[in-house]
Structures are given as structure tokens and as C-alpha cells.
């Protein structure tokens, strides 16, 4: 074993982890890193990407109850997670975090849960399963990877109705103001929606998830709509067989979402 990796293993063992134990990387974006790194620039234009770390507590509690270690990632974050458990490490607030540890954790995790902020690409490069939560735009989904997706909830301001899948793809904006100008309300996922999606992702990974025939049909319909959309050729071109929208998201959205 290379000396650097041996040091990481020893560091992990400090928390009670042993080789072979499952662990999850949790990366929840907020604006702190950019506002501290480049304070003279106004980063509010993509505030729609931020999420509240406290809304993930139920999901982390579930994972630790499954004997899964959870490492909350991030170089500079606004707040520690208000959660304590022997298998939870708020790595983002540890003084001994390092670039090497960042890469090793993302490259070797059992699952990377991310709102989409860049470092999660390490997990993608090393073919680790991804759960993409509270992210936008949907057009940027990880179609090429083993990735489960549950985006933020979009509603039309004029009527309160959810956008359809086609409308999600068409209204794929990268500025907060663009959603407002289009008359779209952006809602973060609730803690229960996050919990349900994490349960689904973990059950899929561990072989306990059983899809019904209707759920499989919905998955195929999602891929049909994605491939037929005008953005598909430029942004995708290939869809991994394990890339899909979370069944929990499709159930929440209703049958009209895929029409």
C-alpha cells in the first residue's frame, strides 16, 4: 500500500472506520466559499444553487442507522451540521482536512450525495455512484453516470402548478434572476424529500430496491423525453442505464410530469 494511502487509512480508522466499511460523501453547496475567496464579486446570481445543510439531518441519521459512515465535505462552509453521531464526521470543519483527503474520500466513497458544486466530479471520474439532490438546472443532470437525480421543485408563479419534465428542460437557467423573470418559483427539497431520496438511493445500491412495472415504464418515458428534447445532442448524447430520475421525485410530481 502506498505510504500516502496508508496515512489516509490510519486517519479513517481514528473515527472507527475499518477497511471495507461503507461511507458516504455529502457535499451541500452554500455561498460561503466563493464570497470568502472572491469577496469583491457578487455571487448572488446563482444563489438558486444553495441549500440548507440542516435539511439533510434526517438523511444522515438514516445512513448512520444503516452503519454507514458519513463525511460532510466542503472547503469552506457557512455552518456545521447540527448533528452528532460516532459515524458522522463534519469534515468540512476539521483543521486536518487536505486536498489529498478530499480526493481520496470522493474517489473511494460508497456513494457521493451532492447538490452539484465541482469536487463531486472526482467521484464521477472514479465511477462512484452519485445522488444528485437539490440541483438545477435539470438539463445538467449526470446522464453519463450511475446517478440518481432529485432536482429542486419548480412551480409556475401564476398558478402554483409544477413544471413538466419538458418544461424543466426548456427552462434550464443558470441565473436566479432568469427563473424569476420566467415566472418560476424555485423551492428547496424538504427534509423528508431528501430522506426519501437517500433511502431510495441506498436501497438501490444495496439491492433492496424493487421497481414496479409502472416505475420502470416511467423511467423509460423519462429517457424518451430527454432524448427527444432539443438540448439532448449538445448536453448529453449518451444515457447511462443507471442514470435516472428518483422514483420518489416522479411520485411526488405526478403522472402529468411525463406528458
N, C-alpha and C positions, 0 to 999 in steps of 0.2 A: 504494500500500500504506500503511495507517495506520502512524503512527510507532511505536506500541506493538508491532505485529506485526513491523515491521522489526527492532526490537530483539530479539525472540524468534528471528527467523531468524538474526540475527548470533550470538546465543548458541548456537543449534543448530550453526551452521557451525563454531564453536570446537571441536566434537567430531568434525569431519569429515563431518557430515551435510550433504546438499545437497537443495534443494527437489525433491520427488518421491521421495526415498529412503524406503522403508518403515520405520516404527518402531512399537514396541510399548510400551505402558504396563503395568507389572507391579505390582500392589498386593496385598501379602500381609499380612493383619492379624496384629498381636500386641497385647498388652495395654498396651504402654508409653505410648501417647498418653493413654489415659483415666486410668491410675494416676498419671501426672505432672500431668495437667490438673486432675483432681479426686481428690487423694490421700486424702481423708478418707472416700471411698466405696469399699465392697467390690465390685469388678467381677468377682469370681470366678464369679458366676452365669452368665456367658456365655463362660467360658474354652473351651468346646467350639468356638468360632469361630476360635480362634487356630491358626496354622500356623508351621512352622519354615522360615524363608527359605532355609536351606541345602538343603532338599529340592527346590528349584527350579533348582539349578545346572545339572543336565543339560539341562533345558528351555531355559535361557538360552543355554547352549553351542550347542544345536541351532539356535536362532534366529540367533545371530551367525554360525554357519556358513552360513546362508542369506542372508548380507549384510543382515540386519535389525538395526537399532539397538534396544536395549532400555533403557528408563528405569525403574529401580526407584523406585516412588513411595512417598509417606508423609510426614506432617508430623513425626512423632517415632517412631522405631523402635528396637527393642532392640539389634540388631546389624547391622553392614554385611554384605553378601553376600560370602562368601569366594570371589570370582571376579574375574578381571581379563581384559579384552579391550578393544581400541580401540572397539568398538561397544557396549560396556556402560557405562552411567552410573548409579552408585548415587546418584541424585538426592536421595533421602531424607536423605543425609548431606552434601549440599553447602550451604555457607554462603550461596550466592546463590539458593537456592530462594525462590519467592514465590507468592502466591495467583494472580497473573496467569499465571505459568508453569504452575502446577498446572492451571488451567482450559484453557490453550491446548494443553497436552500431551494431556490427556484428550479434548479436543474434536477434535483433529486426528490422533490415532493411527490406525494401520492396524488395530490390534486392542488391546482392553483385556482383560488377563488379571487377574482379581480373585477374591479369596475372599469379597468382599461386605462393604464397610465404609462406604459412603456416597459418597465422592468419585467412585466409578465411575459414579454417576448422571449425571455430566457427559457421559461417553461415550454413555450411553443417550440423553440429550436430543439429542445431535448425531448420533444414528443410526450410531454406530460399532459394529462387530461386538464381541461380548462372548464371552469364555471364562470361565465361572464354575466355579472349582475349589475343592475342599476346603470347600464351603459346606454349611450346614444352616440351617433345615430345608428339605427338598426342596419343600415346599408353597410356599416363597417364590421358586421359580425364575422366571426372566425370560421368562414366556410371551409377552409382548407385543413381544419384541425379536428381532433376529437374534442369538441366543445359544445357545452350546453349553454343556452342563452335565455336570459330573462331580462329584457330591457326595461327602462323606466316607462311609466304609463303615460301615454299621450291621449289627451282629450281635446275635442273641439270646444273652444270657449263659448261659442254661440249656442250650443245645445247640450254640452256635457257628455256627448257620446264618445266612445273610444274610437280611435282611428283604426281602420282596417290594416291588414298586412301591406297591401298595395300602397295605402296612404302613408304608412310608416316609411316605406322605402322611398316614395316620392318626396316626402318632406324630411329628407336627411340633411339636417343643417349642422353647422359647426360653430354657430354663434348663438348665445342666449337670445339676443335681440331678434334673430331670424324666426325663432319659434313664436315669440311674442307677435311679431309682425304678421305671421301666418295665421294668427288666431288660435294657437295651440297652447294648451296648459301642460306643463311638464310636472308630473308627480313622481316622487321617490317611491320605491317599494316599501311596503310596511314591514315591520319586523316578522310578521307571520308569513308574508310572501317570501321573504328571504329565507326563513326557516324551511318552508315547504320546498323551495328550490334546492336548498342544500341537502335536505333529506333525499329528494329525488336523485340528485347527482351522486350521492354516496351509495344509495341503493343500486343505481346503475353500475357503478364501479365494482361493487362487491357481489353483484349477481343476484340481488334480491328484488330487483325491479322487474315487473311483468307488465308489458304493454298489451292493452286490449286491441282487438282488430280495429276498432274505431280510432284509437290513438295512433295506430300505425298508418291508417288512412289519412289522418290529419297531418302526420309527418310528411307523407308523400305529397299531400296538397301544398304544404308549405314550400317544399322544394320545387314544385311545379311553378308556383307563383314567383318564387325567387328567380328561377331560370328564365322566366318569360319577361321579367322586368327589364327595362331599358338599361339599367345600371349593371346588369349581371356581367356582361362582357368586359367592362372596364374594371370592375371591382372584384370579380370572382373567377368565373371560367371553370372552376372545379369545385365540387361539393364532396367533402369527406363523408363517408357513410355514417359516421358518428357525430356529425355536426347537425344540430337540430335546435329548434325552439323547445324550451322546457314544457313538458306536458302540463305542469301546474300553471304556466302562463297561458297556454291555449285554453285550458278550462276556465280560467278567470276571464279571458277575452270573449268567450262565447263563439258560437258557430258562425256568426256574421263576420268574424275577423278574417276568415279564409275565403270569403266570397269575392 
